[in-house]
Amino acid sequence: MNNIPKHARVVIVGGGIVGCSTAYHLAKLGWQNIVLLERHKLTSGSTFHAAGLVGQLRSQAGITQLLGHSIDLYDRLEAETGLATGWKKNGGLRLACNPQRMTELKRQATTAHSFGLEMDILTPSEAQNLWPMMDISDLVGAAFLPTDGQANPSDITMSLAKGARNFGVQIFEECEVHDVLVENGRVTGISHAQGETQCEVLINCCGQWAREFGQLAGVNVPLVSMQHQYLVTEKIDGITPDLPTLRDPDRLTYYKEDVGGLVMGGYEANPINWSENGFPKNFNFTLLNADWDHFEQLMELAMPRVPALETAGVRELINGPESFTPDGNFILGEAPELNGYFVAAGFNAFGIAAGGGAGKALAEWIIGGEPPYDLWAVDIRRFGPPHQDINWVRTRTGEMYAKHYTMAWPLEEHDSARPIRRSPLYSTLKEQGACFGEKLGWERPNWFAPKGVKAADVYSFERQNWFEHVGNEHHATRNGVALFDQTSFAKYLLTGKDALTALNWICANDANRPVGSLIYTQMLNKRGGIECDLTIARIATDQFYIVTGTGYATHDFQWIKSNIPAGLNAVLFDITSSKTVLSLMGPNARDVLQAVTRDDVSSAAFPFASTKKLTISGTTVLALRVTYVGELGWELHIPVESALNVYEALKTAGEEFNIVNAGYRAIESLRLEKGYRAWSSDLTPDTTPLEAGMAWAVKLKTDIDFYGRAALQLQQTEGLKKRFATFTVDDSEIMLFGRETLYRNDKRVGWLSSGGYGYTVNQNIGFGYVRDAQGVDLEYLKTGKYSLEVAAQRVPCKLHLSPLYDPQMKKVRA
């Protein structure tokens, strides 16, 4: 082994496909002094035994874009490096054996069209023409994505490694990293067999060892190892090199051609964990013992589909452990615990598909200082407290593995490892019929079942069993008063003499408002994209109370903290667990609130966008006059020990107004009618406030500089290439869930970012962005004829530039 440098700009630990891809892309983008360390040999962890299927469609645009970058790379890599990759773009076939699966395939095809991919719906016989040796007697239909493919995992990794070396990367094998060096909250280097190497950036690409390696530096990487098996056959007559990959989700199996034979694997409902008590020493280029008894269930499902398997010779049954995560997405980005420490791991058996694009995205993230596009679905900051518990992670990951090929229902909740985080009102609300969902471990009421109705979701692609009950909650909020438990909100306190200066740099809106003001604002990246969407209450000259969405707790905290300019006296605290939040909403909300406090809550004394402390049931409550449902209302932030008392007081006072409990599905319907956007769907790091129609919440008319301002000013000069709008569909049988393809004058111009039903307007509602590279102004929006593709069917829709519902006039806009 050659001498490892004492200093490097970047050290990458892990020599699988993702580590080599990241090294290749960093060097290709011009960075130098890059070192990659592998404790054994390249590909020796999980890469060498990967199946090698490369699909590119996911439900999120950014991840589909990333997978597309993988394919772009694989198309040219062999010619660039001279090393074979085994890459072939033979297409991917997906089967449906029942009407519901066919609906899912049609919706997937629509998603593909939304994201610019070709995906065709096929009849059973058309599918058999592409895959002649399969039995189609139970098929309803299929879908074909011609740009999918397959690769040889080891070959493509070696090709990336050669490309990286060609750009100057130094790769060292048989070198184990012993420790991570940290100083003042930042990684400074590593220690290894030859001593120490100082570095500015450390990248954890350790695959299923990533969690163990992360612990050396106090970084949590929530993944676990699972056994994953696939069969490799001898040659089978009729198998040709151009055979598409095949996914048969109703039979839980997948297939690809391999030297004239087949690879067949799958995702069983009862997966087996591995390495629960640590990894064996020197586990490299090593497989687990074949478990034929466990694999038999997949063979029984596969043989009716491919009868030739009954007589085919078997080369081997490969049992290779791989890393999986608790939400089925991989993990990318800078660790919130430690500056300069990046992670790319947990690829859930699609590391070959994602490896090329993930390395490119992470390299651009490192160089640019923030994600290059919307990568929220895989961002390491999507995790929180539950993910620190390996038992919770293992339990939830087992459920997600088992669901890999089950139906992906709209609004599906997961059942395992619950409950773990509960509001003080959990038991009370459960007794009153709450059907709970879960986000970041929090149990949250989605809807309330009346007496005689089971509080459980029944999933389908049509109207689900809760539809009528959520409608009742919606109408109660519009016409009376409703109470929502939103305790799961993330809550921070920013304090210090420079707190205002810090916020005015980070926030797009002006935080310099009088004490008692409530400020709605976004926080932007350098491209002007929206990284955070939240509410700030100025509770003292040097104190700001910040409220953001449940799932964004880690992300938003890290974004604010990391963007406080150096040298300022401003400290951020996470105080989420100290407060229960009850949202009192509806035209009668003031009457109910006034009945439980002696403080004046009239409009004159307590105007919109303000905050004040109220005394309710012997406790001090921080009340925020704000709404996300389009009606008069308050968020009441209550000390947890007093939550039940305040709740009971509000319910008692509200009896004469027929107060009801309501849940998050009613909130979704209500906010769609009022045009309120949601972060991670309607507002993303790829959309600016100008594009989103939120310029009113940006301080561009002041001379105050803020992060992202330059990008918005440039956009003002150059004009917008996309704009937000609301769309409605009159046909009540049409179901909008988001990602439906949007057409203007029969040209594809975008997709829906949100979809649902408005019970007041009695219409299906979708939000989306109309895109055109030549520019989109208001005249462009108004003059088009619009339609949507919904489950491969085109339906007319109407565009709206104003909210559908105006509570001030109690008016529904047609």
Solvent accessible surface area in square Angstrom, and as a share of the most:
residue,aa,sasa,rsa
1,M,126,0.56
2,N,119,0.61
3,N,130,0.67
4,I,7,0.04
5,P,32,0.20
6,K,126,0.53
7,H,134,0.60
8,A,10,0.07
9,R,87,0.32
10,V,0,0.00
11,V,0,0.00
12,I,0,0.00
13,V,13,0.08
14,G,9,0.08
15,G,1,0.01
16,G,19,0.19
17,I,7,0.04
18,V,14,0.08
19,G,1,0.01
20,C,0,0.00
21,S,0,0.00
22,T,0,0.00
23,A,0,0.00
24,Y,0,0.00
25,H,8,0.04
26,L,0,0.00
27,A,8,0.06
28,K,83,0.35
29,L,92,0.46
30,G,53,0.51
31,W,35,0.12
32,Q,132,0.59
33,N,100,0.51
34,I,3,0.01
35,V,1,0.00
36,L,0,0.00
37,L,1,0.01
38,E,17,0.08
39,R,80,0.29
40,H,27,0.12
41,K,86,0.37
42,L,2,0.01
43,T,3,0.02
44,S,2,0.01
45,G,20,0.19
46,S,28,0.18
47,T,13,0.08
48,F,50,0.21
49,H,5,0.02
50,A,18,0.14
51,A,17,0.13
52,G,3,0.03
53,L,23,0.12
54,V,1,0.00
55,G,5,0.05
56,Q,6,0.03
57,L,10,0.05
58,R,68,0.25
59,S,69,0.45
60,Q,41,0.18
61,A,31,0.24
62,G,3,0.03
63,I,3,0.01
64,T,7,0.04
65,Q,79,0.35
66,L,0,0.00
67,L,1,0.00
68,G,18,0.17
69,H,40,0.18
70,S,0,0.00
71,I,7,0.03
72,D,78,0.40
73,L,2,0.01
74,Y,3,0.01
75,D,76,0.39
76,R,97,0.36
77,L,0,0.00
78,E,80,0.36
79,A,96,0.74
80,E,71,0.32
81,T,7,0.04
82,G,61,0.59
83,L,68,0.34
84,A,62,0.48
85,T,1,0.01
86,G,39,0.38
87,W,37,0.13
88,K,57,0.24
89,K,88,0.37
90,N,19,0.09
91,G,0,0.00
92,G,0,0.00
93,L,0,0.00
94,R,27,0.10
95,L,0,0.00
96,A,0,0.00
97,C,28,0.17
98,N,48,0.25
99,P,99,0.62
100,Q,85,0.38
101,R,11,0.04
102,M,16,0.07
103,T,38,0.22
104,E,12,0.05
105,L,3,0.01
106,K,72,0.30
107,R,39,0.14
108,Q,50,0.22
109,A,0,0.00
110,T,4,0.02
111,T,10,0.06
112,A,0,0.00
113,H,48,0.21
114,S,0,0.00
115,F,33,0.14
116,G,44,0.43
117,L,32,0.16
118,E,100,0.45
119,M,2,0.01
120,D,59,0.31
121,I,62,0.32
122,L,27,0.13
123,T,69,0.40
124,P,33,0.21
125,S,65,0.42
126,E,77,0.35
127,A,0,0.00
128,Q,59,0.26
129,N,117,0.60
130,L,60,0.30
131,W,0,0.00
132,P,84,0.53
133,M,32,0.14
134,M,3,0.01
135,D,52,0.27
136,I,38,0.20
137,S,103,0.66
138,D,50,0.26
139,L,17,0.09
140,V,68,0.39
141,G,1,0.01
142,A,0,0.00
143,A,0,0.00
144,F,30,0.13
145,L,1,0.00
146,P,36,0.23
147,T,46,0.27
148,D,0,0.00
149,G,0,0.00
150,Q,10,0.05
151,A,3,0.02
152,N,64,0.33
153,P,12,0.08
154,S,32,0.21
155,D,54,0.28
156,I,0,0.00
157,T,0,0.00
158,M,78,0.35
159,S,0,0.00
160,L,0,0.00
161,A,0,0.00
162,K,74,0.31
163,G,1,0.01
164,A,0,0.00
165,R,113,0.41
166,N,97,0.50
167,F,86,0.36
168,G,52,0.50
169,V,6,0.04
170,Q,80,0.35
171,I,23,0.12
172,F,12,0.05
173,E,49,0.22
174,E,94,0.42
175,C,2,0.01
176,E,64,0.29
177,V,14,0.08
178,H,100,0.45
179,D,59,0.31
180,V,10,0.06
181,L,42,0.21
182,V,72,0.41
183,E,109,0.49
184,N,147,0.75
185,G,41,0.39
186,R,104,0.38
187,V,2,0.01
188,T,41,0.24
189,G,0,0.00
190,I,0,0.00
191,S,21,0.14
192,H,10,0.05
193,A,68,0.53
194,Q,62,0.28
195,G,30,0.29
196,E,82,0.37
197,T,0,0.00
198,Q,64,0.29
199,C,11,0.06
200,E,93,0.42
201,V,10,0.06
202,L,0,0.00
203,I,0,0.00
204,N,0,0.00
205,C,9,0.05
206,C,20,0.12
207,G,26,0.25
208,Q,3,0.01
209,W,22,0.08
210,A,0,0.00
211,R,53,0.20
212,E,78,0.35
213,F,16,0.07
214,G,0,0.00
215,Q,101,0.45
216,L,79,0.39
217,A,19,0.15
218,G,55,0.53
219,V,2,0.01
220,N,23,0.12
221,V,0,0.00
222,P,0,0.00
223,L,3,0.02
224,V,6,0.04
225,S,4,0.03
226,M,1,0.00
227,Q,32,0.14
228,H,6,0.03
229,Q,14,0.06
230,Y,13,0.05
231,L,2,0.01
232,V,6,0.04
233,T,1,0.00
234,E,81,0.36
235,K,157,0.66
236,I,19,0.10
237,D,142,0.73
238,G,54,0.52
239,I,16,0.08
240,T,62,0.36
241,P,94,0.59
242,D,102,0.53
243,L,5,0.02
244,P,7,0.04
245,T,0,0.00
246,L,0,0.00
247,R,34,0.12
248,D,0,0.00
249,P,12,0.08
250,D,41,0.21
251,R,48,0.17
252,L,36,0.18
253,T,0,0.00
254,Y,10,0.04
255,Y,0,0.00
256,K,15,0.06
257,E,11,0.05
258,D,32,0.17
259,V,108,0.62
260,G,16,0.15
261,G,0,0.00
262,L,0,0.00
263,V,4,0.02
264,M,0,0.00
265,G,0,0.00
266,G,1,0.01
267,Y,8,0.03
268,E,11,0.05
269,A,74,0.58
270,N,80,0.41
271,P,31,0.19
272,I,55,0.28
273,N,48,0.24
274,W,33,0.12
275,S,23,0.15
276,E,95,0.42
277,N,156,0.80
278,G,42,0.40
279,F,49,0.20
280,P,67,0.42
281,K,163,0.69
282,N,99,0.51
283,F,19,0.08
284,N,38,0.19
285,F,100,0.41
286,T,51,0.30
287,L,65,0.32
288,L,34,0.17
289,N,138,0.71
290,A,45,0.35
291,D,45,0.23
292,W,122,0.43
293,D,125,0.65
294,H,28,0.12
295,F,2,0.01
296,E,92,0.41
297,Q,57,0.25
298,L,3,0.02
299,M,29,0.13
300,E,101,0.45
301,L,56,0.28
302,A,0,0.00
303,M,53,0.24
304,P,64,0.40
305,R,1,0.01
306,V,0,0.00
307,P,63,0.40
308,A,30,0.24
309,L,10,0.05
310,E,115,0.52
311,T,127,0.74
312,A,21,0.16
313,G,35,0.33
314,V,73,0.42
315,R,112,0.41
316,E,78,0.35
317,L,15,0.07
318,I,17,0.09
319,N,2,0.01
320,G,1,0.01
321,P,0,0.00
322,E,18,0.08
323,S,10,0.07
324,F,6,0.03
325,T,0,0.00
326,P,5,0.03
327,D,54,0.28
328,G,26,0.25
329,N,40,0.21
330,F,0,0.00
331,I,0,0.00
332,L,0,0.00
333,G,0,0.00
334,E,36,0.16
335,A,1,0.01
336,P,45,0.29
337,E,76,0.34
338,L,7,0.04
339,N,71,0.37
340,G,1,0.01
341,Y,0,0.00
342,F,12,0.05
343,V,0,0.00
344,A,1,0.01
345,A,1,0.01
346,G,1,0.01
347,F,18,0.08
348,N,7,0.04
349,A,33,0.26
350,F,20,0.08
351,G,15,0.14
352,I,7,0.03
353,A,2,0.01
354,A,0,0.00
355,G,0,0.00
356,G,0,0.00
357,G,0,0.00
358,A,0,0.00
359,G,0,0.00
360,K,58,0.24
361,A,1,0.01
362,L,0,0.00
363,A,0,0.00
364,E,44,0.20
365,W,7,0.03
366,I,14,0.07
367,I,65,0.33
368,G,29,0.28
369,G,61,0.59
370,E,10,0.05
371,P,7,0.04
372,P,34,0.21
373,Y,14,0.05
374,D,10,0.05
375,L,2,0.01
376,W,39,0.14
377,A,21,0.16
378,V,0,0.00
379,D,3,0.02
380,I,5,0.03
381,R,10,0.04
382,R,23,0.08
383,F,13,0.06
384,G,9,0.09
385,P,77,0.48
386,P,3,0.02
387,H,16,0.07
388,Q,113,0.50
389,D,60,0.31
390,I,42,0.22
391,N,102,0.52
392,W,15,0.05
393,V,1,0.00
394,R,34,0.13
395,T,69,0.40
396,R,10,0.04
397,T,0,0.00
398,G,16,0.15
399,E,28,0.12
400,M,33,0.15
401,Y,5,0.02
402,A,19,0.15
403,K,47,0.20
404,H,78,0.35
405,Y,23,0.09
406,T,59,0.34
407,M,22,0.10
408,A,68,0.53
409,W,48,0.17
410,P,18,0.11
411,L,95,0.47
412,E,47,0.21
413,E,36,0.16
414,H,47,0.21
415,D,111,0.58
416,S,23,0.15
417,A,29,0.23
418,R,61,0.22
419,P,61,0.38
420,I,69,0.35
421,R,43,0.16
422,R,134,0.49
423,S,8,0.05
424,P,61,0.39
425,L,0,0.00
426,Y,23,0.09
427,S,69,0.45
428,T,31,0.18
429,L,3,0.02
430,K,119,0.50
431,E,150,0.67
432,Q,74,0.33
433,G,15,0.14
434,A,6,0.04
435,C,9,0.06
436,F,25,0.10
437,G,2,0.02
438,E,29,0.13
439,K,81,0.34
440,L,19,0.09
441,G,0,0.00
442,W,21,0.07
443,E,9,0.04
444,R,32,0.12
445,P,3,0.02
446,N,11,0.06
447,W,0,0.00
448,F,21,0.09
449,A,8,0.06
450,P,64,0.40
451,K,207,0.88
452,G,88,0.84
453,V,58,0.34
454,K,164,0.70
455,A,42,0.32
456,A,32,0.25
457,D,29,0.15
458,V,96,0.55
459,Y,57,0.22
460,S,22,0.14
461,F,14,0.06
462,E,102,0.46
463,R,74,0.27
464,Q,12,0.05
465,N,57,0.29
466,W,27,0.10
467,F,50,0.21
468,E,119,0.53
469,H,27,0.12
470,V,1,0.01
471,G,4,0.04
472,N,89,0.46
473,E,9,0.04
474,H,0,0.00
475,H,76,0.34
476,A,22,0.17
477,T,0,0.00
478,R,4,0.01
479,N,107,0.55
480,G,10,0.10
481,V,1,0.01
482,A,0,0.00
483,L,4,0.02
484,F,3,0.01
485,D,13,0.07
486,Q,16,0.07
487,T,5,0.03
488,S,6,0.04
489,F,33,0.14
490,A,1,0.01
491,K,0,0.00
492,Y,0,0.00
493,L,36,0.18
494,L,0,0.00
495,T,30,0.18
496,G,13,0.12
497,K,155,0.66
498,D,25,0.13
499,A,0,0.00
500,L,42,0.21
501,T,79,0.46
502,A,0,0.00
503,L,0,0.00
504,N,18,0.09
505,W,82,0.29
506,I,1,0.00
507,C,0,0.00
508,A,0,0.00
509,N,16,0.08
510,D,28,0.15
511,A,0,0.00
512,N,88,0.45
513,R,81,0.30
514,P,102,0.64
515,V,80,0.46
516,G,20,0.20
517,S,19,0.12
518,L,10,0.05
519,I,2,0.01
520,Y,65,0.25
521,T,0,0.00
522,Q,0,0.00
523,M,0,0.00
524,L,0,0.00
525,N,0,0.00
526,K,107,0.45
527,R,91,0.33
528,G,0,0.00
529,G,1,0.01
530,I,0,0.00
531,E,1,0.01
532,C,1,0.00
533,D,28,0.15
534,L,5,0.03
535,T,22,0.13
536,I,0,0.00
537,A,0,0.00
538,R,19,0.07
539,I,51,0.26
540,A,31,0.24
541,T,99,0.57
542,D,62,0.32
543,Q,60,0.27
544,F,0,0.00
545,Y,4,0.02
546,I,0,0.00
547,V,8,0.05
548,T,5,0.03
549,G,19,0.18
550,T,5,0.03
551,G,11,0.10
552,Y,37,0.14
553,A,15,0.12
554,T,32,0.19
555,H,3,0.01
556,D,2,0.01
557,F,45,0.19
558,Q,23,0.10
559,W,12,0.04
560,I,0,0.00
561,K,125,0.53
562,S,63,0.41
563,N,31,0.16
564,I,29,0.15
565,P,47,0.29
566,A,108,0.83
567,G,83,0.80
568,L,52,0.26
569,N,72,0.37
570,A,12,0.09
571,V,76,0.44
572,L,15,0.07
573,F,98,0.41
574,D,78,0.40
575,I,44,0.22
576,T,11,0.06
577,S,83,0.54
578,S,53,0.34
579,K,45,0.19
580,T,0,0.00
581,V,0,0.00
582,L,1,0.00
583,S,1,0.01
584,L,0,0.00
585,M,8,0.03
586,G,0,0.00
587,P,50,0.31
588,N,38,0.19
589,A,0,0.00
590,R,61,0.22
591,D,73,0.38
592,V,0,0.00
593,L,0,0.00
594,Q,69,0.31
595,A,71,0.55
596,V,26,0.15
597,T,10,0.06
598,R,245,0.89
599,D,47,0.24
600,D,75,0.39
601,V,0,0.00
602,S,40,0.26
603,S,61,0.39
604,A,99,0.77
605,A,41,0.32
606,F,1,0.00
607,P,65,0.41
608,F,118,0.49
609,A,40,0.31
610,S,18,0.12
611,T,11,0.06
612,K,62,0.26
613,K,134,0.57
614,L,1,0.01
615,T,77,0.45
616,I,0,0.00
617,S,55,0.35
618,G,78,0.75
619,T,18,0.10
620,T,74,0.43
621,V,0,0.00
622,L,17,0.08
623,A,0,0.00
624,L,0,0.00
625,R,31,0.11
626,V,28,0.16
627,T,24,0.14
628,Y,88,0.34
629,V,4,0.02
630,G,2,0.02
631,E,9,0.04
632,L,38,0.19
633,G,2,0.02
634,W,0,0.00
635,E,21,0.09
636,L,0,0.00
637,H,0,0.00
638,I,0,0.00
639,P,28,0.18
640,V,55,0.31
641,E,140,0.63
642,S,14,0.09
643,A,0,0.00
644,L,72,0.36
645,N,83,0.42
646,V,0,0.00
647,Y,5,0.02
648,E,87,0.39
649,A,26,0.20
650,L,0,0.00
651,K,41,0.18
652,T,91,0.53
653,A,21,0.16
654,G,0,0.00
655,E,122,0.55
656,E,142,0.64
657,F,51,0.21
658,N,121,0.62
659,I,17,0.09
660,V,49,0.28
661,N,17,0.09
662,A,1,0.01
663,G,2,0.02
664,Y,34,0.13
665,R,22,0.08
666,A,0,0.00
667,I,12,0.06
668,E,65,0.29
669,S,6,0.04
670,L,0,0.00
671,R,5,0.02
672,L,1,0.01
673,E,0,0.00
674,K,38,0.16
675,G,6,0.06
676,Y,59,0.22
677,R,46,0.17
678,A,24,0.18
679,W,12,0.04
680,S,42,0.27
681,S,40,0.26
682,D,0,0.00
683,L,0,0.00
684,T,13,0.08
685,P,7,0.04
686,D,52,0.27
687,T,6,0.03
688,T,8,0.04
689,P,0,0.00
690,L,20,0.10
691,E,13,0.06
692,A,0,0.00
693,G,45,0.43
694,M,11,0.05
695,A,51,0.40
696,W,174,0.61
697,A,0,0.00
698,V,14,0.08
699,K,8,0.03
700,L,26,0.13
701,K,206,0.87
702,T,51,0.30
703,D,136,0.70
704,I,53,0.27
705,D,90,0.46
706,F,3,0.01
707,Y,43,0.16
708,G,8,0.08
709,R,29,0.10
710,A,78,0.61
711,A,23,0.18
712,L,0,0.00
713,Q,77,0.34
714,L,101,0.50
715,Q,31,0.14
716,Q,107,0.48
717,T,115,0.67
718,E,110,0.49
719,G,32,0.31
720,L,19,0.10
721,K,89,0.38
722,K,24,0.10
723,R,61,0.22
724,F,20,0.08
725,A,2,0.02
726,T,7,0.04
727,F,0,0.00
728,T,1,0.01
729,V,3,0.02
730,D,90,0.47
731,D,72,0.37
732,S,65,0.42
733,E,132,0.59
734,I,15,0.08
735,M,19,0.08
736,L,5,0.02
737,F,55,0.23
738,G,8,0.08
739,R,91,0.33
740,E,2,0.01
741,T,0,0.00
742,L,0,0.00
743,Y,25,0.10
744,R,33,0.12
745,N,82,0.42
746,D,116,0.60
747,K,121,0.51
748,R,108,0.39
749,V,5,0.03
750,G,2,0.02
751,W,52,0.18
752,L,0,0.00
753,S,25,0.16
754,S,8,0.05
755,G,15,0.14
756,G,18,0.17
757,Y,36,0.14
758,G,0,0.00
759,Y,18,0.07
760,T,36,0.21
761,V,14,0.08
762,N,104,0.54
763,Q,31,0.14
764,N,1,0.00
765,I,0,0.00
766,G,0,0.00
767,F,0,0.00
768,G,0,0.00
769,Y,6,0.02
770,V,0,0.00
771,R,67,0.24
772,D,22,0.12
773,A,81,0.63
774,Q,167,0.74
775,G,25,0.24
776,V,5,0.03
777,D,76,0.39
778,L,91,0.45
779,E,111,0.50
780,Y,41,0.16
781,L,2,0.01
782,K,126,0.53
783,T,81,0.47
784,G,16,0.16
785,K,162,0.69
786,Y,13,0.05
787,S,18,0.11
788,L,0,0.00
789,E,12,0.06
790,V,6,0.03
791,A,22,0.17
792,A,47,0.36
793,Q,101,0.45
794,R,106,0.39
795,V,9,0.05
796,P,107,0.67
797,C,13,0.08
798,K,106,0.45
799,L,35,0.18
800,H,23,0.10
801,L,77,0.38
802,S,53,0.34
803,P,46,0.29
804,L,1,0.01
805,Y,6,0.02
806,D,23,0.12
807,P,23,0.14
808,Q,164,0.73
809,M,123,0.55
810,K,108,0.46
811,K,91,0.39
812,V,65,0.38
813,R,77,0.28
814,A,116,0.90
